[in-house]
Amino acid sequence: MRIEHLKYFCEVARTKSINEAARNLFMTQPALTSALNALEKELGFQLLIRSHSGVALTANGERLRSDCEQIFSITSQWPLLAEKEKHAHETIHIVANPAAYHAIITPLVLELDSYYKGLNVFTYEVKNQAIPSYLEDNDDSIGIISVLPKDETAFRQKVKDNQWKIDLLLEDTCQILMSTKNPLAQQEYLTLSDLSYLNLAMYPEKDDPIAAPLFKQYFHYGTLFHLSNLENILQVVVENKAVATMPGRMLSQNSYVRDGKIKPMEIADYQQSLNYYLLYRKKNLKSECYKNVIRLTKQVFLQELQIN
């Protein structure tokens, strides 16, 4: 049985007209009729009921059309299997700042493994300011980076100079992460004056893109905890020993937030926004594998953070 004959039949079933189907298939009406007759003879049952108003499907014709849709759905994936096999042993490096890394990296790796069996995926949690340098040094890499408004101009110039590309993933705001044990967490929002006597958990100043330049000055009388990683910072917050300044939406799906142990709070009289970007190499877009990794990264990012 020739698959072309099944395609001819499906086009006739779709248009309900042999003449229209023939035009769409760029063949003559007699040639199409001959192919349909041959298909019915081979199958041993009638597919079409012909009349002056067009054609209708028999019960067996309806069954065959349904089966054909499944067949064509399956066969359409075969070229993709070849593409996946072709790139099965390629390598991709994904680097993200701590908040983004903890938010999406596990589901992203699982999605990539499902899509590209055998793809070598290396993931790294890197401080925000080191991400551009990592892309400079590693060809097959993409990065997820946050950028404050004050740094946007310099960031975009660096992107242009290096012939990179960026896609906006998320518009976020800096918020105070506070233990729900703290009485201040009962408020709808905080003010700068609320910060004066609180302790602040932050990265070492050279590695901190948010707390050090933007917020530290308002914690006048509290203690500064300099911690090396996000998990340690969040643990100190959960224990109500300090607060932290982090991107609120990015951490909205963190387990501590979902479990009601940490509450992200806005500061009514001090708003600081930041944007999350996907950063990648323009020249690598010639690779279907690289383009698909970018597509899947965006997809997982939106799904995990429940962004509409």
C-alpha positions as CSV (number, residue, x, y, z in Angstrom):
1,M,0.0,0.0,0.0
2,R,1.4,3.4,-1.0
3,I,1.3,6.1,1.6
4,E,0.6,8.6,-1.1
5,H,-2.7,7.0,-1.8
6,L,-3.7,7.4,1.9
7,K,-2.7,11.1,1.7
8,Y,-4.9,11.5,-1.5
9,F,-7.8,9.9,0.4
10,C,-7.4,12.2,3.4
11,E,-7.4,15.3,1.2
12,V,-10.6,14.1,-0.5
13,A,-12.1,13.5,2.9
14,R,-11.1,17.0,4.0
15,T,-12.4,18.8,1.0
16,K,-15.4,16.5,0.3
17,S,-14.6,17.0,-3.4
18,I,-12.5,15.0,-5.8
19,N,-12.1,18.0,-8.1
20,E,-10.9,20.3,-5.3
21,A,-8.6,17.7,-3.8
22,A,-7.1,17.1,-7.3
23,R,-6.3,20.8,-7.6
24,N,-4.8,20.9,-4.2
25,L,-2.7,17.9,-4.9
26,F,-1.6,19.2,-8.3
27,M,-2.9,16.2,-10.2
28,T,-5.6,15.5,-12.7
29,Q,-9.1,14.4,-11.6
30,P,-8.9,11.1,-13.5
31,A,-5.5,10.3,-11.9
32,L,-6.9,10.9,-8.4
33,T,-10.0,8.8,-9.1
34,S,-7.8,6.0,-10.4
35,A,-5.7,6.1,-7.2
36,L,-8.8,6.1,-5.0
37,N,-10.2,3.1,-6.8
38,A,-6.9,1.3,-6.5
39,L,-6.9,2.0,-2.7
40,E,-10.5,0.7,-2.3
41,K,-9.7,-2.4,-4.3
42,E,-6.6,-3.1,-2.2
43,L,-8.4,-2.6,1.1
44,G,-11.5,-4.6,0.0
45,F,-14.1,-2.1,1.1
46,Q,-15.7,1.1,-0.1
47,L,-14.3,4.4,1.3
48,L,-16.4,7.1,-0.5
49,I,-20.0,7.7,-1.5
50,R,-19.9,9.8,-4.7
51,S,-22.8,12.1,-5.7
52,H,-23.4,15.3,-7.7
53,S,-23.0,17.4,-4.6
54,G,-19.6,15.9,-3.7
55,V,-18.4,12.9,-1.8
56,A,-19.1,11.5,1.7
57,L,-17.3,8.9,3.7
58,T,-18.6,5.5,4.5
59,A,-18.3,4.1,8.0
60,N,-15.1,2.3,7.0
61,G,-13.9,5.6,5.3
62,E,-14.4,7.4,8.6
63,R,-12.4,4.7,10.4
64,L,-9.6,4.9,7.8
65,R,-9.4,8.7,8.0
66,S,-9.0,8.5,11.8
67,D,-6.3,5.8,11.5
68,C,-4.5,7.9,8.8
69,E,-4.4,10.9,11.1
70,Q,-2.6,8.8,13.7
71,I,-0.2,7.4,11.1
72,F,0.7,10.8,9.7
73,S,1.1,12.2,13.2
74,I,3.6,9.4,13.9
75,T,5.5,9.6,10.6
76,S,5.8,13.4,10.9
77,Q,8.0,12.8,13.9
78,W,10.5,10.6,12.1
79,P,12.6,13.4,10.6
80,L,12.7,14.9,14.1
81,L,14.1,11.6,15.5
82,A,16.9,11.8,12.9
83,E,17.6,15.4,14.0
84,K,17.7,14.4,17.6
85,E,20.1,11.5,16.8
86,K,22.3,13.8,14.9
87,H,22.7,16.1,17.9
88,A,22.6,13.4,20.5
89,H,26.2,13.8,21.6
90,E,26.5,17.5,21.3
91,T,27.3,19.6,24.4
92,I,25.5,22.6,25.9
93,H,26.5,24.7,28.9
94,I,23.8,26.4,30.8
95,V,24.8,29.0,33.4
96,A,22.4,30.9,35.6
97,N,22.5,33.2,38.6
98,P,21.5,31.6,41.9
99,A,17.9,32.6,42.0
100,A,17.3,31.4,38.4
101,Y,19.3,28.3,38.9
102,H,17.3,27.1,41.9
103,A,14.0,28.0,40.2
104,I,14.3,26.1,36.9
105,I,17.5,24.1,36.4
106,T,16.1,20.7,37.5
107,P,13.0,20.8,35.4
108,L,15.0,22.2,32.5
109,V,17.6,19.3,32.6
110,L,14.7,16.8,32.7
111,E,13.0,18.5,29.7
112,L,16.3,18.5,27.7
113,D,16.9,14.8,28.6
114,S,13.4,13.9,27.4
115,Y,13.8,15.9,24.2
116,Y,17.5,15.1,23.4
117,K,18.6,11.7,24.6
118,G,22.4,11.7,24.9
119,L,22.8,15.5,24.8
120,N,25.6,16.4,27.2
121,V,24.2,19.2,29.4
122,F,26.5,21.0,31.9
123,T,24.8,23.4,34.3
124,Y,26.5,25.9,36.6
125,E,25.3,28.2,39.3
126,V,27.4,31.4,38.8
127,K,27.3,34.8,40.4
128,N,25.4,37.2,38.2
129,Q,28.3,39.4,37.2
130,A,30.4,36.4,36.1
131,I,27.9,35.1,33.5
132,P,29.0,37.3,30.6
133,S,32.6,36.2,31.1
134,Y,31.5,32.6,31.1
135,L,29.8,33.0,27.7
136,E,32.9,34.6,26.4
137,D,35.0,31.6,27.3
138,N,32.5,28.8,26.3
139,D,31.1,28.6,22.8
140,D,28.2,26.2,23.4
141,S,26.6,28.1,26.3
142,I,23.6,30.1,27.2
143,G,23.1,32.2,30.3
144,I,20.2,33.5,32.5
145,I,21.1,36.8,34.0
146,S,19.4,39.6,36.0
147,V,20.1,43.2,35.1
148,L,19.2,46.3,37.2
149,P,18.1,49.5,35.4
150,K,21.3,51.3,36.3
151,D,23.3,48.6,34.5
152,E,21.0,48.2,31.4
153,T,23.0,50.5,29.1
154,A,26.3,48.9,29.8
155,F,24.8,45.4,29.6
156,R,23.3,46.1,26.2
157,Q,26.5,47.6,24.9
158,K,28.4,44.5,25.9
159,V,25.8,42.3,24.2
160,K,26.2,44.4,21.0
161,D,30.0,44.3,21.2
162,N,30.1,40.5,21.5
163,Q,27.4,39.9,18.9
164,W,25.2,38.1,21.4
165,K,21.4,38.1,21.6
166,I,19.1,38.6,24.5
167,D,15.5,37.7,25.2
168,L,13.5,39.2,28.1
169,L,12.3,36.4,30.3
170,L,10.9,38.2,33.3
171,E,10.3,41.7,34.7
172,D,10.8,41.4,38.4
173,T,11.1,43.6,41.5
174,C,13.5,43.4,44.4
175,Q,11.7,42.4,47.6
176,I,12.5,41.7,51.2
177,L,12.3,38.0,52.0
178,M,11.2,37.7,55.6
179,S,10.4,34.8,57.9
180,T,6.6,34.5,58.5
181,K,7.6,34.2,62.2
182,N,8.6,37.9,62.2
183,P,5.8,40.2,63.4
184,L,6.5,42.6,60.5
185,A,5.4,39.8,58.1
186,Q,1.8,40.5,59.2
187,Q,1.9,43.8,57.5
188,E,0.9,44.2,53.9
189,Y,4.2,45.9,53.0
190,L,7.3,47.3,54.6
191,T,8.9,50.8,54.6
192,L,12.5,51.8,54.7
193,S,12.2,52.7,58.4
194,D,11.2,49.0,59.1
195,L,14.7,47.9,57.9
196,S,16.8,49.9,60.3
197,Y,17.0,47.3,63.1
198,L,16.7,44.1,61.0
199,N,19.7,41.9,60.2
200,L,20.5,41.4,56.6
201,A,21.7,38.1,55.0
202,M,23.6,38.7,51.8
203,Y,26.4,37.4,49.5
204,P,29.9,38.8,50.0
205,E,29.8,42.3,48.7
206,K,31.8,41.7,45.6
207,D,29.4,39.0,44.6
208,D,26.1,40.7,45.5
209,P,24.3,42.6,42.7
210,I,21.3,43.7,44.8
211,A,21.8,43.9,48.5
212,A,25.2,45.6,48.6
213,P,24.6,48.5,46.2
214,L,20.9,49.1,46.8
215,F,19.8,48.0,50.3
216,K,22.6,47.6,52.7
217,Q,22.6,51.3,53.6
218,Y,19.1,51.1,55.0
219,F,20.0,48.4,57.6
220,H,21.5,51.0,59.9
221,Y,21.7,49.0,63.2
222,G,21.4,45.4,62.2
223,T,24.1,42.8,61.7
224,L,25.2,41.8,58.2
225,F,25.5,38.0,57.5
226,H,27.8,37.4,54.5
227,L,26.9,33.9,53.2
228,S,28.3,32.1,50.1
229,N,25.1,30.6,48.6
230,L,21.4,31.1,48.3
231,E,20.4,28.1,50.3
232,N,22.3,29.3,53.3
233,I,20.8,32.8,53.0
234,L,17.3,31.3,52.8
235,Q,17.9,29.1,55.8
236,V,18.9,32.1,57.9
237,V,15.7,33.9,56.8
238,V,13.6,30.8,57.7
239,E,15.1,30.8,61.1
240,N,14.1,34.5,61.5
241,K,17.7,35.5,62.1
242,A,17.8,37.9,59.2
243,V,16.0,39.1,56.1
244,A,17.3,39.0,52.5
245,T,16.8,41.2,49.4
246,M,16.0,39.1,46.4
247,P,13.9,39.1,43.2
248,G,10.4,38.5,44.4
249,R,8.7,36.8,41.4
250,M,11.8,34.7,40.7
251,L,11.6,33.2,44.1
252,S,7.8,33.0,44.3
253,Q,7.9,29.2,43.6
254,N,10.7,28.5,46.1
255,S,9.7,25.7,48.4
256,Y,10.1,28.0,51.5
257,V,7.7,30.5,50.0
258,R,5.2,27.9,48.9
259,D,5.3,26.3,52.3
260,G,4.6,29.6,54.0
261,K,7.9,29.8,55.8
262,I,9.1,32.9,53.9
263,K,7.1,35.9,52.8
264,P,8.3,38.2,50.0
265,M,7.4,41.8,50.9
266,E,7.5,45.0,48.9
267,I,8.9,48.2,50.3
268,A,6.2,50.9,49.8
269,D,8.6,53.8,49.6
270,Y,11.5,52.2,47.8
271,Q,10.9,50.4,44.5
272,Q,13.7,48.6,42.6
273,S,13.0,46.7,39.5
274,L,15.2,44.3,37.5
275,N,14.9,42.2,34.4
276,Y,15.9,38.6,33.7
277,Y,17.3,37.9,30.3
278,L,18.3,34.8,28.4
279,L,21.7,35.5,26.9
280,Y,23.1,33.5,24.0
281,R,25.4,33.6,21.0
282,K,24.0,34.8,17.8
283,K,26.4,32.7,15.6
284,N,25.2,29.5,17.3
285,L,21.7,29.9,16.0
286,K,22.8,27.9,12.9
287,S,22.6,24.8,15.1
288,E,19.1,23.4,15.4
289,C,20.1,21.8,18.7
290,Y,21.2,25.2,20.1
291,K,17.9,26.8,19.0
292,N,15.9,24.1,20.5
293,V,17.7,24.4,23.8
294,I,16.9,28.1,23.8
295,R,13.3,27.4,23.0
296,L,13.0,24.8,25.7
297,T,14.7,27.0,28.3
298,K,12.1,29.7,27.6
299,Q,9.3,27.2,27.8
300,V,10.4,25.7,31.1
301,F,11.1,29.2,32.6
302,L,7.5,30.3,31.8
303,Q,6.0,27.1,33.1
304,E,7.9,26.9,36.3
305,L,7.3,30.5,37.3
306,Q,3.7,30.4,36.0
307,I,4.1,33.4,33.8
308,N,1.2,34.2,31.5
